[in-house]
Amino acid sequence: GKRSIRFGDFHKLPENTPQLDNNLAHSELITGIDLPARGFKDHYSYLKLRDRSSYSFALVSVASAFDIEDGLIKEARIALGGVAHKPWRIREAEEFLLNKTPERKHFETAAQILLHGAVGFEHNLFKIDLAKRAVVRNCLMALKPDTQRPGAKPSL
């Protein structure tokens, strides 16, 4: 048979089954991914921070995308990777940005909201501050995605 799973429901937290990363049933197979026709074609970015270039796993990664009209953010998406068992989004952080100008001070507040209540352990406490700074940097990068192409000069 066929079934669809919303992306937000695909990954799961460990709870009582830490050996399971997702909500696929035994023997289920992903055969396709449907993306919405409306995208964030003008303002988007992905940033992956690693311990060393030889490691592929991110200490922290951030994906951000914005729809901006008349100088104001009309829609926002920010997701963190490498900080939780599943991609980390907090809708309140995205909602905070609505109808605000896309600037550092607003991205800093959104990062605070996104990581409010985050708890680290002795060996990874640094990730909370790293994630906040990565969110701000990535949101600024999303304002000019052309600067992220190979050979482009950053304009942050």
TIVEX-910875 format. One record per atom (N, C-alpha, C): residue in one letter; y, x, z. Coordinates in steps of 0.02 Angstrom, whole numbers, padded with zeros to 5 digits, always signed. Each point is the difference from the previous one (the first is absolute). Example, Ala and Ser with C-alpha at 12.3 -4.5 7.8 and 13.67 -1.06 7.14 Angstrom:
residues 2
a-00284+00660+00390;a+00059-00045+00000;a+00060+00045+00000;s+00053-00018-00036;s+00059+00042+00003;s+00055-00039+00037;
//
This chain:
residues 156
g-00059+00040+00000;g+00059-00040+00000;g+00063+00043+00000;k+00055-00033-00005;k+00066+00032-00001;k+00040-00022+00060;r+00041+00046+00025;r+00050-00020+00049;r+00058+00048-00005;s+00056-00022+00024;s+00061+00041+00000;s+00021+00012+00072;i+00027+00060+00011;i+00026+00018+00066;i+00071+00025-00010;r+00047-00029+00037;r+00069+00025-00003;r+00001+00072+00023;f+00041+00042-00030;f+00001+00071+00019;f+00014+00009+00074;g+00045-00040+00027;g+00017+00004+00071;g-00059-00015+00045;d-00051-00034-00026;d-00059-00017+00039;d-00060+00045-00016;f+00008+00044-00048;f-00057+00042-00022;f-00021+00050+00053;h+00048+00040+00025;h-00016+00050+00051;h-00005-00034+00068;k-00039+00028+00044;k-00007-00030+00066;k+00010+00052+00054;l+00020-00024+00058;l+00004+00043+00058;l-00069+00008+00030;p-00013+00054+00037;p-00068+00014+00025;p-00030-00055+00044;e+00037-00025+00048;e-00024-00051+00047;e-00072+00015+00021;n-00046-00047-00011;n-00070+00009+00021;n-00044+00032-00053;t+00029+00014-00059;t-00039+00030-00054;t+00038+00060-00030;p+00007+00054+00039;p+00040+00057-00024;p-00031+00035-00061;q-00062-00013-00016;q-00032+00030-00058;q+00020-00034-00066;l+00035-00057+00004;l+00021-00037-00059;l+00074+00008-00012;d+00018+00023-00059;d+00071+00010-00018;d+00032-00061-00031;n-00041-00044-00029;n+00028-00056-00039;n-00040-00063+00013;n+00021-00053-00032;n-00032-00065+00010;n-00047-00019-00057;l-00025+00048-00036;l-00052-00014-00050;l-00065-00015+00036;a-00037-00048-00026;a-00066-00015+00027;a-00050+00050-00028;h-00057+00006+00032;h-00053+00045-00024;h-00016-00017-00073;s-00003+00049-00042;s-00016-00003-00071;s+00056-00029-00043;e+00059-00014+00028;e+00056-00022-00042;e+00031+00061-00034;l+00029-00012-00058;l+00028+00053-00041;l+00069-00021-00024;i+00048+00045+00001;i+00066-00015-00027;i-00004+00006-00076;t+00017-00053-00035;t-00003+00002-00073;t+00069-00003-00032;g+00051-00012+00040;g+00068-00001-00028;g+00051-00009+00054;i+00061+00016-00018;i+00057-00009+00045;i+00054-00037-00040;d+00022-00056+00025;d+00053-00038-00032;d+00066+00019+00032;l+00047+00021-00041;l+00067+00017+00024;l+00048-00054-00022;p+00049-00016+00042;p+00048-00052-00019;p+00041+00024-00060;a+00018-00047-00043;a+00039+00016-00059;a+00068+00028+00019;r+00029-00026+00053;r+00065+00023+00023;r-00010+00063+00042;g+00032+00052-00019;g-00007+00062+00038;g+00066+00028+00021;f-00002+00060+00027;f+00061+00034+00022;f+00012+00058-00049;k+00020-00017-00060;k+00003+00050-00053;k+00059+00049+00005;d+00051-00016+00038;d+00058+00044+00001;d+00007+00042+00063;h-00028-00022+00056;h+00011+00035+00063;h-00066+00005+00039;y-00034+00055-00008;y-00065+00009+00032;y-00013+00074+00011;s-00044+00015+00048;s-00016+00069+00013;s-00064+00004+00041;y-00034+00057-00005;y-00058+00015+00041;y+00008+00072+00024;l-00009+00011+00064;l+00006+00066+00029;l-00062+00014+00042;k-00030+00058-00012;k-00060+00020+00037;k+00014+00067+00034;l-00003+00001+00066;l+00010+00061+00037;l-00067+00025+00025;r-00016+00063-00017;r-00065+00028+00019;r+00011+00061+00043;d-00051+00017+00038;d+00002+00059+00042;d+00003+00063-00042;r-00041+00003-00051;r-00001+00056-00048;r-00015-00029-00068;s+00022+00034-00051;s-00010-00026-00067;s-00074-00005-00019;s-00043+00036+00036;s-00071-00004-00016;s-00033-00062+00029;y+00033-00033+00047;y-00030-00060+00030;y+00022-00061-00039;s-00046-00045-00013;s+00018-00059-00038;s+00020-00058+00044;f-00020+00000+00064;f+00016-00056+00044;f+00071+00006+00025;a+00037-00053-00003;a+00070+00000+00021;a+00005-00002+00076;l+00045+00042+00027;l+00020-00008+00070;l+00038-00066+00006;v+00045-00011-00047;v+00039-00061-00006;v+00014-00010-00073;s-00007-00061-00024;s+00023-00017-00067;s+00041-00064+00006;v+00046-00007-00047;v+00044-00059-00001;v+00007-00024-00072;a-00008-00064-00009;a+00016-00032-00064;a+00056-00050+00014;s+00051+00002-00041;s+00055-00048+00009;s+00022-00025-00067;a+00024-00062+00000;a+00024-00031-00062;a+00053-00052+00019;f+00050-00005-00043;f+00055-00046+00013;f+00021-00036-00064;d+00020-00062+00007;d+00037-00036-00051;d+00072+00000+00026;i+00044+00026-00040;i+00070+00005+00020;i+00042-00037-00052;e+00041-00047+00024;e+00046-00038-00043;e+00070+00002+00030;d+00047+00014-00042;d+00070+00001+00022;d+00010+00044+00061;g-00036+00057+00002;g+00008+00048+00054;g-00033-00018+00066;l-00040-00054+00000;l-00034-00021+00061;l-00076-00003-00011;i-00038+00015+00052;i-00073-00003-00004;i-00021-00073+00004;k-00034-00024-00052;k-00023-00069-00002;k-00073-00007+00018;e-00038+00055-00008;e-00070+00001+00019;e-00018+00072+00017;a-00042+00009+00052;a-00018+00067+00022;a-00074+00002+00018;r-00031+00057-00015;r-00068+00014+00021;r-00003+00072+00025;i-00028+00010+00059;i-00010+00067+00027;i-00069+00001+00031;a-00040+00048-00021;a-00068+00006+00028;a-00012+00074+00018;l-00029+00009+00059;l-00019+00067+00023;l-00075+00011-00008;g-00018+00060-00017;g-00070+00020-00001;g-00009+00061+00045;g-00061+00012+00021;g-00015+00058+00041;g+00018-00008+00073;v+00023-00059+00020;v+00020-00010+00069;v-00042-00054+00035;a-00040-00035-00037;a-00041-00053+00028;a-00064-00005-00042;h-00044-00042+00021;h-00064-00008-00035;h+00009-00034-00067;k+00056-00034-00010;k+00014-00035-00062;k+00074+00010-00017;p+00020-00013-00062;p+00071+00005-00017;p+00042-00041+00049;w+00055+00029+00024;w+00039-00028+00054;w+00065-00030-00027;r+00006-00066+00006;r+00062-00035-00018;r+00020-00043+00059;i+00065-00002+00012;i+00028-00045+00051;i+00053-00041-00036;r-00013-00063-00008;r+00045-00044-00039;r+00071-00002+00029;e+00006+00006+00066;e+00067-00002+00030;e+00044+00058-00025;a-00030+00057-00013;a+00038+00057-00026;a+00026-00015-00070;e-00043-00032-00040;e+00020-00018-00068;e+00053-00055+00001;e-00010-00049+00044;e+00048-00055+00005;e+00068+00024+00025;f+00000+00050+00044;f+00063+00028+00024;f+00044+00024-00057;l-00032+00028-00052;l+00038+00029-00056;l+00029-00052-00048;l-00023-00061+00004;l+00023-00051-00048;l+00075-00011+00006;n+00032-00002-00058;n+00072-00011-00007;n+00043+00054+00033;k-00030+00059+00008;k+00038+00058+00024;k+00008+00050-00057;t+00049+00043+00006;t+00009+00052-00050;t-00055+00052+00009;p-00025+00029-00054;p-00053+00050+00004;p+00029+00068+00020;e+00003+00012+00065;e+00029+00063+00024;e-00038+00025+00061;r+00011+00065+00014;r-00038+00035+00052;r-00001-00038+00067;k+00057-00023+00024;k+00002-00031+00067;k-00046-00061+00004;h-00004-00039-00055;h-00045-00058+00000;h-00073+00021-00005;f-00014+00053-00038;f-00068+00025-00005;f-00022+00030+00067;e+00045+00031+00037;e-00017+00028+00066;e-00018-00057+00048;t+00037-00054-00002;t-00016-00057+00044;t-00067-00031-00020;a-00012-00007-00065;a-00064-00027-00024;a-00058+00045+00023;a+00010+00065-00001;a-00053+00047+00023;a-00013-00010+00075;q+00053-00010+00038;q-00008-00013+00072;q-00041-00064+00012;i+00016-00051-00038;i-00036-00064+00006;i-00073+00010-00021;l-00011+00035-00054;l-00067+00011-00027;l-00045+00036+00050;l+00029+00046+00038;l-00040+00040+00047;l+00011-00018+00073;h+00034-00056+00012;h+00010-00022+00069;h-00067-00011+00034;g-00008+00030+00058;g-00062-00008+00038;g-00056+00045-00022;a+00013+00044-00050;a-00052+00046-00022;a-00020+00046+00058;v-00064+00011+00006;v-00026+00043+00054;v-00040+00056-00032;g+00017+00060+00017;g-00038+00058-00024;g-00042+00028+00057;f-00038+00049-00017;f-00040+00037+00048;f+00023+00072-00001;e-00022+00039+00046;e+00024+00068+00008;e+00002+00039-00066;h-00052-00005-00040;h-00004+00039-00062;h+00039-00030-00059;n+00022-00063+00005;n+00035-00030-00057;n+00066-00034+00018;l+00027+00015+00057;l+00064-00030+00019;l+00055+00014-00051;f-00003+00058-00031;f+00051+00019-00050;f+00003-00048-00059;k-00054-00037-00012;k-00003-00043-00059;k+00050-00058+00005;i+00017-00021+00060;i+00046-00057+00007;i+00069+00020-00027;d+00026+00056+00023;d+00065+00023-00025;d-00004+00019-00074;l-00055+00032-00020;l-00009+00017-00070;l+00000-00062-00044;a-00033-00053+00023;a-00003-00062-00038;a+00069-00031-00007;k+00039+00000+00054;k+00068-00029-00003;k+00042+00037-00052;r-00002+00067+00003;r+00039+00039-00047;r-00026-00009-00072;a-00065-00007-00008;a-00029-00009-00066;a+00020-00068-00029;v+00004-00051+00042;v+00021-00066-00024;v+00071+00004-00027;v+00045+00030+00037;v+00070+00005-00022;v+00003+00040-00065;r-00032+00057-00002;r+00001+00042-00061;r-00028-00039-00060;n-00056-00034+00010;n-00031-00036-00055;n+00042-00058-00024;c+00031-00036+00046;c+00044-00055-00020;c+00058+00025-00041;l+00029+00057+00019;l+00054+00030-00039;l-00026+00022-00069;m-00059+00027-00001;m-00030+00020-00064;m-00010-00060-00046;a-00017-00057+00028;a-00013-00060-00040;a+00063-00024-00036;l+00058+00019+00024;l+00062-00021-00033;l+00008+00034-00068;k-00031+00058-00009;k+00004+00038-00063;k-00068+00027-00018;p-00046-00044-00022;p-00068+00023-00014;p-00004+00052-00056;d+00048+00002-00045;d-00001+00050-00054;d+00004+00071+00027;t+00029+00009+00059;t+00006+00067+00029;t-00067+00026+00026;q-00051-00042+00000;q-00065+00020+00027;q-00047+00027-00054;r+00020-00003-00061;r-00043+00024-00054;r-00002+00076-00001;p-00055+00029-00025;p-00005+00074-00002;p+00060+00031-00036;g+00028+00051+00031;g+00057+00034-00030;g+00068-00031+00017;a+00000-00059+00030;a+00064-00032+00017;a+00028+00032+00063;k+00065+00001+00004;k+00033+00028+00060;k+00014-00057+00049;p-00020+00008+00063;p+00013-00052+00050;p+00075-00010+00010;s+00020-00062+00012;s+00071-00013+00011;s+00011-00035+00067;l-00040+00018+00048;l+00008-00031+00066;l+00053+00038+00037;
//
